[in-house]
Amino acid sequence: QVQLVESGGGSVQAGGSLRLSCVVSAYMYNYCMGWFRQAPGKEREGVAHIKWDGSTDYAISVKGRFVISRDNAKNTLYLQMNSLKPEDTAMYYCAAGLAWSDGTCHPTYWGQGTQVTVSS
């Protein structure tokens, strides 16, 4: 059973930055990975995805502000979030899977989430 544990969430003012981390309990060399988020009353959405070869894809709403990266040697996924906006407020989830299509990782495994709150 693959386990994912997120950290790095918190409260920040608009314009600020946060860096999320996700430690995976298994070797992740052949996994695609992604960050997803869900705000209260809204559906979960994909934020950023990274393939096993390092290629990335982003939601339009975060492109140019967020950067996804991975360190396979440390089994860790990151999400650097800059120029945060109140609409970025959500629970952020790390996920991993073996299926990739149309620039999106389709996860099998999910973390428990870390809360990000951006105040205006």
All heavy atoms as an XYZ file, in Angstrom:
919
protein
N       0.840     -1.178      0.000
C       0.000      0.000      0.000
C       0.889      1.247      0.000
O       1.715      1.415      0.874
C      -0.918      0.011      1.231
C      -1.852      1.197      1.304
C      -2.979      1.098      0.291
O      -3.223      0.035     -0.260
N      -3.635      2.204      0.047
N       0.719      2.081     -0.995
C       1.490      3.312     -1.097
C       0.844      4.381     -0.229
O      -0.365      4.594     -0.296
C       1.563      3.789     -2.558
C       2.317      5.105     -2.647
C       2.233      2.723     -3.426
N       1.631      5.041      0.576
C       1.123      6.130      1.423
C       1.765      7.441      1.019
O       2.955      7.487      0.689
C       1.405      5.823      2.890
C       0.657      4.610      3.411
C       0.884      4.362      4.877
O       1.956      4.660      5.405
N      -0.116      3.828      5.558
N       0.974      8.489      1.056
C       1.440      9.830      0.727
C       1.099     10.753      1.890
O      -0.040     10.752      2.374
C       0.772     10.345     -0.545
C       1.046      9.586     -1.850
C       0.097      8.409     -2.009
C       0.926     10.511     -3.043
N       2.063     11.547      2.309
C       1.863     12.453      3.435
C       2.263     13.860      3.023
O       3.435     14.122      2.730
C       2.674     12.003      4.662
C       2.452     12.983      5.818
C       2.289     10.590      5.073
N       1.271     14.760      3.034
C       1.520     16.153      2.660
C       1.909     16.987      3.877
O       1.523     16.669      5.007
C       0.274     16.785      2.025
C      -0.288     16.076      0.820
C      -1.439     15.142      1.163
O      -1.487     14.653      2.311
O      -2.286     14.903      0.286
N       2.604     18.066      3.607
C       2.923     19.058      4.632
C       3.158     20.403      3.953
O       3.281     20.467      2.729
C       4.160     18.647      5.438
O       5.284     18.566      4.598
N       3.196     21.454      4.763
C       3.534     22.766      4.238
C       2.371     23.715      4.069
O       2.571     24.882      3.711
N       1.164     23.237      4.309
C       0.026     24.133      4.214
C       0.014     25.141      5.339
O       0.812     25.062      6.278
N      -0.875     26.113      5.241
C      -0.978     27.124      6.281
C      -1.776     28.303      5.817
O      -2.462     28.241      4.788
N      -1.688     29.379      6.575
C      -2.399     30.604      6.255
C      -1.409     31.659      5.797
O      -0.349     31.827      6.405
C      -3.168     31.110      7.479
O      -4.154     30.182      7.874
N      -1.777     32.367      4.753
C      -0.893     33.376      4.187
C      -1.738     34.493      3.594
O      -2.902     34.268      3.208
C       0.031     32.746      3.122
C      -0.774     32.229      1.949
C       1.110     33.713      2.673
N      -1.178     35.682      3.537
C      -1.893     36.798      2.911
C      -1.738     36.730      1.395
O      -0.780     36.148      0.866
C      -1.361     38.121      3.440
C      -1.749     38.400      4.880
C      -1.443     39.822      5.298
O      -0.474     40.418      4.835
N      -2.260     40.366      6.182
N      -2.669     37.335      0.713
C      -2.620     37.392     -0.743
C      -1.283     37.971     -1.198
O      -0.787     38.937     -0.609
C      -3.772     38.226     -1.278
N      -0.728     37.342     -2.229
C       0.577     37.746     -2.724
C       1.725     36.964     -2.124
O       2.862     37.049     -2.617
N       1.436     36.223     -1.086
C       2.464     35.448     -0.420
C       2.746     34.125     -1.109
O       2.178     33.820     -2.169
N       3.628     33.346     -0.481
C       4.062     32.074     -1.051
C       3.997     30.958     -0.016
O       4.130     31.215      1.196
C       5.506     32.184     -1.564
O       5.613     33.128     -2.592
N       3.801     29.765     -0.501
C       3.884     28.560      0.316
C       4.510     27.460     -0.524
O       4.377     27.460     -1.757
C       2.500     28.099      0.789
C       1.826     28.858      1.920
C       0.399     28.351      2.101
C       2.610     28.735      3.216
N       5.160     26.514      0.146
C       5.705     25.355     -0.544
C       5.145     24.094      0.111
O       5.380     23.846      1.293
C       7.229     25.330     -0.460
C       7.871     24.261     -1.335
C       9.321     24.062     -0.985
N      10.068     23.343     -2.010
C      11.212     22.718     -1.779
N      11.756     22.730     -0.570
N      11.835     22.096     -2.767
N       4.420     23.336     -0.666
C       3.871     22.077     -0.196
C       4.840     20.949     -0.519
O       5.502     20.960     -1.558
C       2.527     21.791     -0.847
C       1.451     22.869     -0.719
C       0.149     22.377     -1.348
C       1.236     23.268      0.717
N       4.894     19.970      0.373
C       5.701     18.782      0.155
C       4.840     17.547      0.334
O       3.851     17.563      1.076
C       6.868     18.730      1.154
O       7.723     19.827      0.998
N       5.232     16.489     -0.330
C       4.503     15.227     -0.221
C       5.531     14.091     -0.246
O       6.219     13.913     -1.250
C       3.522     15.077     -1.368
S       2.728     13.456     -1.481
N       5.617     13.365      0.842
C       6.540     12.241      0.935
C       5.778     10.957      0.617
O       4.703     10.705      1.181
C       7.174     12.151      2.330
C       8.083     10.943      2.415
C       7.959     13.427      2.630
N       6.342     10.169     -0.272
C       5.715      8.929     -0.728
C       6.447      7.743     -0.114
O       7.674      7.744     -0.026
C       5.751      8.845     -2.258
C       4.968      7.635     -2.744
C       5.189     10.111     -2.874
N       5.691      6.725      0.261
C       6.285      5.583      0.982
C       6.892      4.551      0.053
O       7.382      3.526      0.517
C       5.224      4.909      1.856
O       4.213      4.330      1.047
N       6.849      4.796     -1.243
C       7.377      3.830     -2.200
C       8.229      4.542     -3.236
O       8.145      5.764     -3.382
C       6.236      3.088     -2.883
N       9.034      3.760     -3.956
C       9.802      4.352     -5.044
C       8.824      4.899     -6.086
O       7.885      4.228     -6.474
C      10.709      3.301     -5.683
C      11.831      2.883     -4.787
C      11.939      1.573     -4.318
C      12.812      3.795     -4.403
C      12.981      1.182     -3.506
C      13.862      3.407     -3.585
C      13.939      2.106     -3.140
O      14.967      1.714     -2.324
N       9.084      6.102     -6.534
C       8.119      6.776     -7.390
C       8.626      6.999     -8.811
O       8.044      7.782     -9.555
C       7.719      8.114     -6.767
C       8.887      8.960     -6.270
S       8.378     10.367     -5.262
C       7.930     11.531     -6.528
N       9.682      6.309     -9.179
C      10.300      6.566    -10.477
C       9.326      6.392    -11.632
O       9.372      7.127    -12.614
C      11.504      5.632    -10.673
C      12.614      5.874     -9.698
C      12.718      5.154     -8.520
C      13.582      6.852     -9.957
C      13.746      5.394     -7.620
C      14.611      7.093     -9.063
C      14.682      6.353     -7.897
O      15.700      6.589     -7.008
N       8.433      5.411    -11.558
C       7.545      5.135    -12.681
C       6.127      5.668    -12.463
O       5.212      5.341    -13.216
C       7.497      3.627    -12.949
C       7.014      2.854    -11.748
O       7.163      3.284    -10.613
N       6.429      1.697    -11.984
N       5.952      6.506    -11.434
C       4.638      7.069    -11.174
C       4.531      8.476    -11.765
O       5.483      9.245    -11.741
C       4.387      7.184     -9.675
C       4.072      5.886     -8.983
C       5.065      5.161     -8.331
C       2.777      5.409     -8.949
C       4.772      3.982     -7.685
C       2.475      4.224     -8.303
C       3.469      3.521     -7.671
O       3.173      2.351     -7.027
N       3.343      8.795    -12.265
C       3.042     10.200    -12.453
C       2.446     10.700    -11.132
O       1.941      9.907    -10.341
C       2.068     10.422    -13.604
S       0.410      9.713    -13.375
N       2.554     11.987    -10.912
C       2.067     12.540     -9.665
C       1.377     13.869     -9.914
O       1.606     14.519    -10.935
C       3.214     12.728     -8.670
C       3.966     11.444     -8.378
S       4.989     11.547     -6.922
C       3.733     11.578     -5.636
N       0.540     14.238     -8.980
C      -0.171     15.490     -9.163
C      -0.609     16.095     -7.854
O      -0.648     15.432     -6.816
N      -0.899     17.366     -7.923
C      -1.529     18.099     -6.829
C      -2.945     18.451     -7.257
O      -3.158     18.969     -8.363
C      -0.756     19.365     -6.492
C       0.544     19.122     -5.812
C       1.786     19.077     -6.384
C       0.739     18.877     -4.424
N       2.739     18.828     -5.434
C       2.128     18.704     -4.212
C      -0.100     18.800     -3.305
C       2.680     18.450     -2.955
C       0.445     18.548     -2.053
C       1.822     18.373     -1.898
N      -3.874     18.172     -6.383
C      -5.275     18.481     -6.593
C      -5.749     19.344     -5.436
O      -5.138     19.359     -4.373
C      -6.099     17.193     -6.660
C      -5.741     16.296     -7.816
C      -4.573     15.542     -7.800
C      -6.566     16.211     -8.924
C      -4.232     14.720     -8.865
C      -6.242     15.390     -9.995
C      -5.074     14.647     -9.966
N      -6.851     20.053     -5.630
C      -7.388     20.853     -4.541
C      -8.906     20.826     -4.578
O      -9.524     20.616     -5.622
C      -6.878     22.291     -4.598
C      -7.381     23.104     -5.784
C      -6.699     24.475     -5.802
N      -7.174     25.296     -6.913
C      -6.648     26.473     -7.248
N      -5.606     26.972     -6.548
N      -7.135     27.161     -8.264
N      -9.472     21.037     -3.404
C     -10.921     21.096     -3.288
C     -11.298     22.180     -2.293
O     -10.902     22.118     -1.123
C     -11.507     19.759     -2.864
C     -13.024     19.725     -2.904
C     -13.576     18.321     -2.789
O     -12.913     17.404     -2.312
N     -14.821     18.134     -3.240
N     -12.045     23.139     -2.774
C     -12.561     24.212     -1.931
C     -13.957     23.840     -1.446
O     -14.646     23.045     -2.100
C     -12.590     25.519     -2.704
N     -14.406     24.396     -0.327
C     -15.735     24.074      0.185
C     -16.820     24.348     -0.853
O     -16.847     25.415     -1.468
C     -15.878     25.008      1.395
C     -14.484     25.253      1.831
C     -13.668     25.295      0.576
N     -17.669     23.362     -1.075
C     -18.767     23.520     -2.008
C     -18.393     23.382     -3.463
O     -19.245     23.585     -4.343
N     -17.133     23.055     -3.730
C     -16.680     22.918     -5.115
C     -16.144     21.513     -5.377
O     -15.789     20.786     -4.448
C     -15.601     23.957     -5.427
C     -16.097     25.387     -5.393
C     -15.023     26.347     -5.870
C     -15.540     27.773     -5.916
N     -14.515     28.722     -6.418
N     -16.067     21.156     -6.641
C     -15.511     19.866     -7.009
C     -13.991     19.899     -6.920
O     -13.368     20.958     -7.062
C     -15.942     19.493     -8.431
C     -17.424     19.207     -8.574
C     -17.786     18.663     -9.943
O     -16.883     18.588    -10.801
O     -18.950     18.310    -10.153
N     -13.423     18.749     -6.716
C     -11.969     18.655     -6.717
C     -11.434     18.923     -8.118
O     -12.011     18.469     -9.107
C     -11.537     17.264     -6.246
C     -10.051     17.090     -6.054
C      -9.752     15.752     -5.435
N     -10.267     14.659     -6.245
C     -10.438     13.418     -5.803
N     -10.161     13.139     -4.534
N     -10.877     12.477     -6.602
N     -10.324     19.658     -8.179
C      -9.743     19.976     -9.475
C      -8.249     19.697     -9.467
O      -7.576     19.815     -8.439
C      -9.982     21.452     -9.828
C      -9.357     22.439     -8.861
C      -9.483     23.885     -9.326
O      -9.804     24.114    -10.510
O      -9.223     24.777     -8.505
N      -7.742     19.339    -10.626
C      -6.309     19.155    -10.771
C      -5.613     20.498    -10.858
O      -6.087     21.390    -11.554
N      -4.515     20.634    -10.164
C      -3.768     21.887    -10.135
C      -2.498     21.782    -10.975
O      -2.223     22.635    -11.818
C      -3.400     22.255     -8.684
C      -2.504     23.481     -8.650
C      -4.646     22.473     -7.852
N      -1.732     20.732    -10.741
C      -0.463     20.548    -11.445
C      -0.139     19.062    -11.485
O      -0.438     18.336    -10.536
C       0.656     21.311    -10.751
N       0.485     18.660    -12.596
C       0.789     17.254    -12.795
C       2.220     17.122    -13.288
O       2.704     17.968    -14.045
C      -0.167     16.640    -13.814
C      -1.601     16.872    -13.504
N      -2.362     15.982    -12.793
C      -2.420     17.917    -13.803
C      -3.588     16.476    -12.660
N      -3.648     17.637    -13.264
N       2.860     16.037    -12.904
C       4.223     15.796    -13.377
C       4.375     14.323    -13.720
O       3.988     13.440    -12.959
C       5.265     16.251    -12.330
C       6.683     16.133    -12.886
C       5.120     15.495    -11.015
C       7.722     16.887    -12.050
N       4.927     14.100    -14.908
C       5.080     12.751    -15.407
C       6.379     12.154    -14.882
O       7.202     12.840    -14.298
C       5.088     12.804    -16.938
C       4.657     11.571    -17.662
C       4.594     11.863    -19.153
C       4.216     10.637    -19.942
N       4.184     10.910    -21.404
N       6.558     10.852    -15.104
C       7.772     10.185    -14.626
C       9.040     10.748    -15.274
O      10.113     10.646    -14.713
C       7.673      8.670    -14.862
C       7.012      8.321    -16.143
C       7.559      8.285    -17.387
C       5.617      8.014    -16.312
N       6.604      7.967    -18.314
C       5.411      7.789    -17.694
C       4.534      7.896    -15.443
C       4.165      7.454    -18.217
C       3.297      7.564    -15.959
C       3.117      7.350    -17.323
N       8.886     11.342    -16.471
C      10.056     11.901    -17.137
C      10.282     13.374    -16.786
O      11.174     14.015    -17.336
C       9.948     11.741    -18.651
C       8.752     12.496    -19.226
O       8.023     13.159    -18.458
O       8.530     12.404    -20.452
N       9.454     13.908    -15.903
C       9.620     15.285    -15.457
C       8.795     16.300    -16.211
O       8.777     17.480    -15.833
N       8.107     15.898    -17.252
C       7.254     16.842    -17.971
C       6.063     17.212    -17.099
O       5.579     16.408    -16.304
C       6.803     16.257    -19.302
O       6.166     15.012    -19.115
N       5.615     18.451    -17.269
C       4.600     19.002    -16.371
C       3.415     19.589    -17.125
O       3.499     19.896    -18.320
C       5.200     20.104    -15.478
O       5.724     21.140    -16.326
C       6.317     19.562    -14.609
N       2.337     19.762    -16.400
C       1.158     20.424    -16.943
C       0.442     21.117    -15.796
O       0.470     20.618    -14.660
C       0.233     19.413    -17.619
C      -0.695     20.077    -18.606
O      -0.246     20.380    -19.722
O      -1.860     20.316    -18.242
N      -0.170     22.264    -16.087
C      -0.795     23.070    -15.048
C      -2.209     23.487    -15.428
O      -2.517     23.685    -16.610
C       0.031     24.338    -14.793
C       1.410     24.095    -14.272
C       2.489     23.936    -15.143
C       1.655     24.011    -12.905
C       3.761     23.698    -14.666
C       2.928     23.780    -12.416
C       3.974     23.616    -13.301
O       5.241     23.390    -12.815
N      -3.024     23.668    -14.419
C      -4.316     24.295    -14.643
C      -4.082     25.739    -15.053
O      -3.129     26.389    -14.590
C      -5.158     24.237    -13.371
N      -4.937     26.254    -15.898
C      -4.788     27.629    -16.386
C      -4.769     28.618    -15.229
O      -4.028     29.602    -15.243
C      -5.920     27.957    -17.369
C      -5.763     27.126    -18.650
C      -5.936     29.446    -17.694
C      -6.909     27.295    -19.623
N      -5.545     28.339    -14.194
C      -5.674     29.276    -13.070
C      -4.386     29.441    -12.269
O      -4.243     30.423    -11.534
C      -6.800     28.820    -12.147
O      -6.539     27.530    -11.649
N      -3.449     28.499    -12.389
C      -2.227     28.578    -11.592
C      -0.974     28.691    -12.447
O       0.131     28.890    -11.905
C      -2.082     27.361    -10.641
C      -3.327     27.202     -9.787
C      -1.766     26.093    -11.416
N      -1.110     28.593    -13.751
C       0.045     28.617    -14.639
C       0.781     29.946    -14.474
O       0.176     31.011    -14.467
C      -0.401     28.417    -16.080
C       0.730     28.148    -17.047
C       0.198     27.732    -18.405
C      -0.416     26.358    -18.400
N      -0.790     25.873    -19.736
N       2.098     29.852    -14.317
C       2.914     31.050    -14.110
C       3.081     31.429    -12.651
O       3.918     32.271    -12.320
N       2.288     30.823    -11.772
C       2.389     31.117    -10.334
C       2.852     29.904     -9.531
O       3.537     30.062     -8.515
C       1.035     31.573     -9.792
C       0.495     32.832    -10.447
C      -0.757     33.345     -9.722
N      -1.865     32.398     -9.773
C      -2.457     31.895     -8.690
N      -2.051     32.229     -7.488
N      -3.475     31.044     -8.827
N       2.448     28.727     -9.947
C       2.786     27.491     -9.227
C       3.815     26.695    -10.032
O       3.799     26.711    -11.271
C       1.549     26.612     -9.042
C       0.517     27.144     -8.085
C       0.579     28.436     -7.577
C      -0.524     26.332     -7.671
C      -0.372     28.921     -6.692
C      -1.483     26.787     -6.790
C      -1.415     28.082     -6.308
N       4.673     25.986     -9.304
C       5.660     25.112     -9.947
C       5.658     23.759     -9.246
O       5.857     23.693     -8.022
C       7.073     25.714     -9.897
C       8.077     24.741    -10.522
C       7.119     27.053    -10.609
N       5.438     22.713    -10.009
C       5.486     21.355     -9.469
C       6.851     20.752     -9.782
O       7.407     20.968    -10.861
C       4.351     20.478    -10.045
C       4.288     19.130     -9.333
C       4.473     20.323    -11.554
C       3.063     18.295     -9.711
N       7.382     20.015     -8.825
C       8.669     19.355     -9.047
C       8.707     18.079     -8.219
O       7.891     17.889     -7.312
C       9.835     20.274     -8.674
O       9.783     20.635     -7.306
N       9.655     17.235     -8.558
C       9.765     15.968     -7.840
C      11.239     15.633     -7.622
O      12.088     15.955     -8.448
C       9.067     14.847     -8.596
C       9.622     14.557     -9.978
C       8.681     13.673    -10.797
N       8.598     12.319    -10.263
C       7.694     11.432    -10.655
N       6.771     11.769    -11.544
N       7.694     10.215    -10.138
N      11.510     14.988     -6.510
C      12.846     14.495     -6.203
C      12.694     12.992     -5.977
O      12.333     12.554     -4.885
C      13.414     15.192     -4.963
C      14.860     14.812     -4.679
O      15.282     13.720     -5.114
O      15.551     15.582     -4.011
N      12.962     12.223     -7.020
C      12.747     10.780     -6.928
C      13.659     10.125     -5.893
O      13.279      9.147     -5.249
C      12.951     10.134     -8.292
C      11.841     10.477     -9.267
O      10.756     10.901     -8.867
N      12.114     10.315    -10.545
N      14.845     10.662     -5.729
C      15.780     10.086     -4.757
C      15.251     10.224     -3.329
O      15.563      9.394     -2.465
C      17.140     10.751     -4.880
N      14.445     11.257     -3.092
C      13.864     11.482     -1.760
C      12.408     11.058     -1.699
O      11.751     11.259     -0.672
C      13.983     12.962     -1.384
C      15.412     13.449     -1.222
C      15.440     14.909     -0.795
C      16.863     15.387     -0.595
N      16.918     16.821     -0.185
N      11.900     10.494     -2.788
C      10.482     10.097     -2.848
C       9.570     11.254     -2.437
O       8.609     11.077     -1.672
C      10.212      8.893     -1.946
C      10.829      7.625     -2.481
O      11.234      7.557     -3.641
N      10.930      6.615     -1.644
N       9.865     12.435     -2.932
C       9.139     13.627     -2.505
C       8.670     14.442     -3.695
O       9.411     14.634     -4.657
C      10.016     14.495     -1.590
O      10.453     13.716     -0.478
C       9.236     15.698     -1.070
N       7.445     14.913     -3.578
C       6.823     15.796     -4.564
C       6.660     17.161     -3.924
O       6.368     17.259     -2.728
C       5.460     15.237     -4.971
C       4.637     16.055     -5.962
C       5.256     15.965     -7.355
C       3.195     15.570     -5.981
N       6.832     18.217     -4.722
C       6.715     19.577     -4.217
C       5.729     20.386     -5.047
O       5.495     20.093     -6.225
C       8.071     20.284     -4.257
C       9.167     19.592     -3.492
C      10.101     18.796     -4.151
C       9.269     19.732     -2.109
C      11.108     18.149     -3.448
C      10.283     19.098     -1.401
C      11.187     18.303     -2.077
O      12.190     17.666     -1.374
N       5.190     21.417     -4.420
C       4.416     22.415     -5.132
C       4.786     23.776     -4.556
O       4.441     24.089     -3.418
C       2.911     22.186     -5.007
C       2.054     23.150     -5.831
C       2.252     22.896     -7.330
C       0.569     23.018     -5.473
N       5.515     24.549     -5.333
C       5.850     25.923     -4.952
C       4.731     26.827     -5.430
O       4.445     26.876     -6.631
C       7.181     26.341     -5.579
C       7.579     27.772     -5.264
C       7.888     27.990     -3.799
O       8.558     27.178     -3.174
N       7.390     29.092     -3.238
N       4.114     27.524     -4.502
C       2.972     28.372     -4.831
C       3.343     29.824     -4.542
O       3.625     30.180     -3.390
C       1.750     27.963     -4.006
C       1.381     26.494     -4.155
S      -0.160     26.064     -3.328
C       0.307     26.337     -1.636
N       3.356     30.636     -5.572
C       3.688     32.047     -5.459
C       2.496     32.911     -5.854
O       1.561     32.433     -6.498
C       4.881     32.375     -6.361
C       6.110     31.565     -6.022
O       6.419     31.332     -4.855
N       6.826     31.127     -7.048
N       2.561     34.167     -5.469
C       1.492     35.125     -5.813
C       0.115     34.544     -5.490
O      -0.801     34.576     -6.310
C       1.576     35.500     -7.294
O       2.827     36.061     -7.606
N      -0.015     34.027     -4.296
C      -1.253     33.360     -3.911
C      -2.414     34.341     -3.866
O      -2.254     35.517     -3.515
C      -1.071     32.677     -2.561
C      -0.300     31.348     -2.626
C       0.230     30.961     -1.255
C      -1.180     30.255     -3.186
N      -3.583     33.805     -4.226
C      -4.813     34.587     -4.260
C      -5.835     33.947     -3.315
O      -5.762     32.744     -3.046
C      -5.380     34.598     -5.682
C      -4.427     35.111     -6.743
C      -5.031     34.983     -8.127
C      -4.081     35.460     -9.214
N      -4.666     35.328    -10.575
N      -6.806     34.722     -2.846
C      -7.846     34.137     -1.979
C      -8.543     32.941     -2.625
O      -8.917     31.980     -1.925
C      -8.800     35.307     -1.751
C      -7.925     36.511     -1.847
C      -6.926     36.192     -2.928
N      -8.688     32.967     -3.943
C      -9.345     31.856     -4.625
C      -8.502     30.579     -4.669
O      -8.981     29.537     -5.111
C      -9.755     32.255     -6.046
C      -8.659     32.879     -6.878
C      -8.719     34.404     -6.852
O      -8.905     34.992     -5.753
O      -8.539     35.008     -7.942
N      -7.259     30.659     -4.208
C      -6.441     29.459     -4.078
C      -6.730     28.707     -2.775
O      -6.208     27.610     -2.567
C      -4.950     29.811     -4.123
C      -4.503     30.356     -5.467
O      -4.943     29.820     -6.500
O      -3.721     31.343     -5.470
N      -7.535     29.300     -1.920
C      -7.883     28.655     -0.656
C      -8.590     27.326     -0.900
O      -9.597     27.269     -1.611
C      -8.782     29.578      0.182
O      -8.040     30.750      0.540
C      -9.262     28.875      1.446
N      -8.042     26.264     -0.332
C      -8.596     24.921     -0.539
C      -7.799     23.913      0.270
O      -6.735     24.238      0.811
C      -8.544     24.541     -2.019
N      -8.306     22.699      0.309
C      -7.528     21.566      0.793
C      -6.754     21.038     -0.402
O      -7.344     20.783     -1.455
C      -8.429     20.487      1.364
C      -7.689     19.320      1.970
S      -6.878     19.750      3.515
C      -8.296     19.733      4.622
N      -5.457     20.906     -0.226
C      -4.605     20.438     -1.303
C      -4.190     18.984     -1.058
O      -3.729     18.643      0.043
C      -3.360     21.328     -1.419
C      -3.646     22.634     -2.092
C      -4.399     23.624     -1.458
C      -3.194     22.891     -3.379
C      -4.692     24.828     -2.089
C      -3.465     24.095     -4.020
C      -4.212     25.053     -3.374
O      -4.501     26.246     -4.003
N      -4.330     18.174     -2.086
C      -4.036     16.756     -1.994
C      -2.923     16.373     -2.964
O      -2.913     16.803     -4.117
C      -5.273     15.929     -2.338
C      -6.444     16.145     -1.423
C      -7.403     17.110     -1.695
C      -6.603     15.366     -0.281
C      -8.481     17.315     -0.861
C      -7.683     15.557      0.575
C      -8.609     16.533      0.274
O      -9.677     16.727      1.122
N      -2.058     15.539     -2.490
C      -1.024     14.927     -3.307
C      -1.545     13.575     -3.777
O      -2.248     12.885     -3.017
C       0.229     14.772     -2.441
S       1.509     13.712     -3.093
N      -1.205     13.194     -4.994
C      -1.690     11.923     -5.523
C      -0.669     11.322     -6.470
O       0.133     12.047     -7.075
C      -3.018     12.118     -6.236
N      -0.735     10.009     -6.629
C       0.211      9.288     -7.492
C      -0.510      8.186     -8.246
O      -1.473      7.599     -7.738
C       1.343      8.698     -6.659
N      -0.029      7.909     -9.447
C      -0.636      6.852    -10.230
C       0.253      6.426    -11.376
O       1.354      6.967    -11.558
N      -0.226      5.490    -12.151
C       0.538      4.985    -13.288
C      -0.063      5.400    -14.623
O       0.529      5.149    -15.666
C       0.628      3.454    -13.207
C       1.391      2.907    -11.996
C       1.272      1.394    -11.937
C       2.857      3.325    -12.049
N      -1.232      6.023    -14.580
C      -1.919      6.374    -15.824
C      -1.798      7.862    -16.098
O      -2.072      8.702    -15.225
C      -3.386      5.976    -15.727
N      -1.413      8.201    -17.317
C      -1.250      9.602    -17.726
C      -1.929      9.776    -19.079
O      -1.699      9.003    -20.007
C       0.237      9.937    -17.843
C       0.537     11.313    -18.355
C       0.524     11.721    -19.654
C       0.897     12.453    -17.573
N       0.866     13.051    -19.716
C       1.106     13.528    -18.466
C       1.075     12.672    -16.204
C       1.476     14.795    -18.033
C       1.458     13.932    -15.779
C       1.650     14.981    -16.682
N      -2.751     10.790    -19.201
C      -3.347     11.106    -20.488
C      -3.717     12.570    -20.525
O      -4.116     13.156    -19.521
C      -4.581     10.237    -20.752
O      -5.604     10.508    -19.815
N      -3.564     13.172    -21.688
C      -3.957     14.565    -21.905
C      -3.377     15.498    -20.851
O      -4.073     16.394    -20.349
C      -5.486     14.692    -21.925
C      -6.119     13.904    -23.055
O      -5.480     13.812    -24.137
O      -7.214     13.369    -22.867
N      -2.114     15.259    -20.482
C      -1.450     16.146    -19.542
C      -1.913     16.006    -18.108
O      -1.635     16.870    -17.269
N      -2.608     14.927    -17.815
C      -3.161     14.734    -16.483
C      -2.767     13.371    -15.933
O      -2.869     12.362    -16.625
C      -4.696     14.836    -16.524
O      -5.052     16.127    -17.001
C      -5.290     14.635    -15.140
N      -2.346     13.373    -14.681
C      -2.096     12.122    -13.978
C      -3.412     11.630    -13.395
O      -4.136     12.404    -12.765
C      -1.066     12.352    -12.871
S      -0.607     10.863    -11.976
N      -3.715     10.372    -13.601
C      -4.944      9.783    -13.073
C      -4.549      8.910    -11.882
O      -4.087      7.791    -12.066
C      -5.646      8.979    -14.156
C      -6.041      9.815    -15.329
N      -7.178     10.581    -15.331
C      -5.418     10.038    -16.518
C      -7.261     11.231    -16.494
N      -6.200     10.930    -17.218
N      -4.719      9.440    -10.690
C      -4.136      8.794     -9.512
C      -4.841      7.540     -9.034
O      -6.042      7.379     -9.230
C      -4.232      9.873     -8.429
C      -4.587     11.137     -9.136
C      -5.335     10.716    -10.340
N      -4.031      6.723     -8.402
C      -4.540      5.562     -7.667
C      -4.439      5.792     -6.169
O      -5.272      5.314     -5.404
C      -3.722      4.315     -8.035
O      -3.790      4.112     -9.449
C      -4.234      3.084     -7.307
N      -3.414      6.528     -5.778
C      -3.142      6.754     -4.358
C      -3.263      8.238     -4.023
O      -2.843      9.092     -4.799
C      -1.739      6.256     -4.011
C      -1.498      4.832     -4.433
C      -0.727      4.537     -5.546
C      -2.054      3.777     -3.711
C      -0.516      3.227     -5.938
C      -1.842      2.459     -4.094
C      -1.069      2.196     -5.210
O      -0.860      0.900     -5.595
N      -3.803      8.497     -2.830
C      -4.062      9.872     -2.397
C      -3.533     10.103     -0.983
O      -3.559      9.196     -0.139
C      -5.566     10.155     -2.393
C      -6.185     10.150     -3.736
C      -6.656      9.065     -4.421
C      -6.407     11.283     -4.586
N      -7.148      9.454     -5.637
C      -7.019     10.806     -5.765
C      -6.151     12.646     -4.462
C      -7.371     11.653     -6.823
C      -6.500     13.492     -5.505
C      -7.106     12.994     -6.666
N      -3.099     11.332     -0.746
C      -2.753     11.740      0.604
C      -3.984     12.231      1.337
O      -5.089     12.271      0.780
N      -3.785     12.631      2.579
C      -4.894     13.087      3.427
C      -5.200     14.560      3.221
O      -6.262     15.030      3.643
C      -4.567     12.813      4.894
C      -4.487     11.343      5.225
C      -5.795     10.635      4.993
O      -6.848     11.049      5.472
N      -5.755      9.552      4.225
N      -4.293     15.291      2.642
C      -4.542     16.695      2.353
C      -3.885     17.634      3.343
O      -3.635     17.279      4.499
N      -3.624     18.839      2.880
C      -3.104     19.910      3.726
C      -3.841     21.192      3.349
O      -4.026     21.483      2.168
C      -1.576     20.049      3.578
O      -1.083     21.029      4.500
C      -1.171     20.452      2.174
N      -4.268     21.942      4.358
C      -5.110     23.114      4.129
C      -4.262     24.329      3.774
O      -3.268     24.627      4.444
C      -5.954     23.414      5.363
C      -6.828     24.652      5.252
C      -7.954     24.481      4.237
O      -8.530     23.394      4.111
N      -8.271     25.547      3.512
N      -4.691     25.031      2.751
C      -4.087     26.306      2.367
C      -5.172     27.371      2.435
O      -6.229     27.223      1.823
C      -3.492     26.246      0.951
C      -3.058     27.636      0.487
C      -2.318     25.270      0.915
N      -4.904     28.420      3.199
C      -5.861     29.512      3.344
C      -5.169     30.818      2.986
O      -4.132     31.153      3.558
C      -6.408     29.583      4.773
O      -7.020     28.341      5.112
C      -7.432     30.708      4.898
N      -5.738     31.537      2.029
C      -5.170     32.801      1.574
C      -6.159     33.911      1.898
O      -7.297     33.890      1.436
C      -4.872     32.772      0.071
C      -4.176     34.068     -0.356
C      -4.020     31.562     -0.289
N      -5.719     34.874      2.687
C      -6.584     35.976      3.077
C      -6.272     37.212      2.244
O      -5.134     37.438      1.834
C      -6.420     36.281      4.565
O      -5.075     36.592      4.849
N      -7.304     38.025      2.048
C      -7.129     39.235      1.228
C      -6.683     40.418      2.057
O      -6.685     40.368      3.280
C      -8.440     39.562      0.519
O      -9.473     39.722      1.461
